Amino acid sequence: MPVNVKIPAPLRPLTANLSEVAVENAGTVGAALEELSRRYPALKDKLLDDKGALRRYVNLFKNDEDVRHAQGLGTALKEGDRLTIVPAIAGG
Amino acid sequence: MKTAVLLGAGGLGCPAALALRDEARARGLSLQLVIVDDDRIDGSNLSRQILYTAAEVGLPKAEVAARKLGAVARVARFDASTAAALLAGADVVLDGTDNFEARFRANDEAVARRLPLVHGAALGWTGQLLTILPGRTACLRCLFEGPPPEGSVPACAEAGVLSPLCGLVGAAMARAAMQVLLGAAEAGVLSRWDALRGTERPLAVKRDPSCAACGRVAS
C-alpha cells in the first residue's frame, strides 16, 4: 500500500489535475516529494527551494501532523500514510 | 460594546461583514464594526463583492459597505504606519485582504497587540480559515514561515476566485469572529475548502516556539 499525497487545487494543473497521487516506496517525506517530482517535474519548484528545503510558504502534514514539528523532510512515512500539501493563499 | 475590525471589504469581507453584523443584531450583541479598505469598487468585483452594485462602481469600498451596514468606514491602507490607529479598540480582527504582504502584516500586528485574528483566504477553488489567539494558539507564521516572493504565487487578481467560495469562507469568518466575541473560539485549527469537492479535513496547527511573530508572546 503506497503513501497517498493530497494535491491542493492550485497545484493540480501540475499533476494532470489529480487530487491524490499514490507514491510507492517512500520512506520519508523527502523521498515522497522526490518521487512526486520525478513524475511531475513542474511540482518540484513549487515545493522546494534551490537548496532542496521546503519552501517557507508551503506546509506539509503527515496525516494530521505538521512535518515542521516532526523531522521536516526527514519525517518517516509508512504505507498508508497520507501526506497533505497545504499552500499559502492570499486572495480575498 | 464590542468592536470588530475588518481588513478588506472585498470578496471575503463583504459576506463576512454582512453575516457578522446580522448575527450580532440577532443576538442583541452591541457591536461596532470598523471596515478598512483603501480600494474602490470595480465592475469586475460585483459577482462576489455582494454589498456593491453597478451604480457604485468607482466609489470607495469601505464607505459604501459601512453605509449599508451601519459600520464605521476607514478608507485607509493597512500598513505599519496605520496599523496602530486602525486596530485600536478591537476585540477581534478579521483579515480578508487580498495579498500576502497585507496578510502577514495583519498577523504580525495582531499578534504584537495580542488581538484575536480571524484569517480567511481564498484562491481559485481553495479556501482557508484559521482563528488565531496570540500567545495561546498558532499564528499564520507558525503555519507558513513567510510570504512567497512577489509573483511566484498568483494573487486573486490573476488566478481569480470562485464567487460562491467567497460566500462560504466569508460566512465562516463571521462565525469564527462571533465565536471569539462569545469567548468560544475554535482556534489553532486550519479549516479548508476545496470547492471542487466540498470541505476537506481540518488540520490542527501547533504553535512554533521559534515563530518570528508569536514565539516571544507569552502564553
Interface residues (C-beta under 8 A of the other chain):
Chain A: K6 P8 A9 P10 S19 R55 R56 Y57 V58 N59 F61 D64 D66 R68 H69 T84 V86 P87 A88 I89 A90 G91 G92
Chain B: G8 G10 G11 L12 G13 D95 G96 T97 D98 N99 F100 A102 R103 G120 A121 A122 L123 G124 W125 T126 Q128 L143 F144 E145 G146 P147 P148 V153 P154 A155 C156 A159 V161 L190 R192 D194 A195 L196 R197 E200 R201 L203 A204 V205 K206 D208
